[in-house]
Amino acid sequence: NMMDRGICVRGHRYNYLKGMEVILANGDMVRTGFWHHHVENKSCRHIYAPGIGPDLNGLFTQSNLGVTSAIVIGLEKRRPFRLMSMVAPEAKLPIITDLLFELREDDLLRDGLLLTGMQDPRTSAGEHIPRGNWFACGAIQGPEAIQEATMLAIRHKLEAHCSSLDFYQADKIPANVQPGYLQVIADMYNGIPSNYALETMARLGGSELSTNHEIDEIKSVIGFV
């Protein structure tokens, strides 16, 4: 997913790519960033992904210019966080989109901002939900005082345009919260992976995953590889 510039709950996976080791078509090996300058000095290898420039990581992601034999992934510090959950009618979608963009630009909703229809399998778990509502969620990180101030700012911008606007502590997501995808997101922020999307796709195709590691067993379901 990182090599194809995918996203995760914390944003663009490419931002966590610190170094690449790539074998070119002529057999040469390329190491990006400072890696090729500091083969022995581990403390300096990956302090700055672009190195002295040009930044070569972009050449080898989402491309066929070489075979990647190793990558270095930056780790994210675990921080206290809350999840924002918002539901709004479709008629409010244009203004909601603009306001969420402003909140992101102001760095108030930095990570994992998702805006989607309530019929999205990720939010509906494959069940039929009447059209018309849109769902958004995002994470608020930092010490308690920063979280409280951020929630106030978000309420000030969004509350008048929403059907509901709630904030949940990461370890206190209600068992019956709707949509259930919030619990999945909370788990992923806490470093717990999930097969939720695959399970939902299988359910939509009238099947179930029989294992946690075989995902190409249901060839009749579009999206399974």
Secondary structure, 3 states (H helix, E strand, C coil): CCCCCCEECCEEHHHHEEEEEEECCCCCEEECCCCCCCCCCHHHHCCCCCCCCCCCHHHHCCCCCCEEEEEEECCCCCCCEEEEEEEEEHHHHHHHHHHHHHHHHCCCCCEEEEEEECCCHHHHCCCCCCCCEEEEEEEEECCHHHHHHHHHHHHHHHHHHCCEEEEEECCCCCCCCCCCHHHHHHHHHCCCCCCHHHHHHHHHCCCCCCCCCCCCCCCCCCCCC
